[in-house]
Amino acid sequence: MKTYIEERAIEVANYIIEQNATVRQTAKKFGISKSTVHKDVTERLEEIDPSLAKRARIVLDVNKSERHIRGGMATREKYLHQHT
């Protein structure tokens, strides 16, 4: 694996952990796709630093479990502001 990819995977994981960031937020911050973020954390980082991968995965799993709630809240906000 190329060195810059390994470095990016570590940076991405650290960002997710420190900022409690979603895949979407992380992708935007680093200018990469959501699938690249996911692959960096779940596959590439597992080979480089399994401990860091596990910690990042915990944050992503929590964010994923809360995703439907955030989506509902965003929709609610959208419609509250439309009808006012």
Summary of the structure (lengths in Angstrom):
residues: 84
radius of gyration: 15.1
end to end distance: 53.5
largest distance: 53.5
contacts: 227
relative contact order: 0.14
helix: 87%
strand: 0%
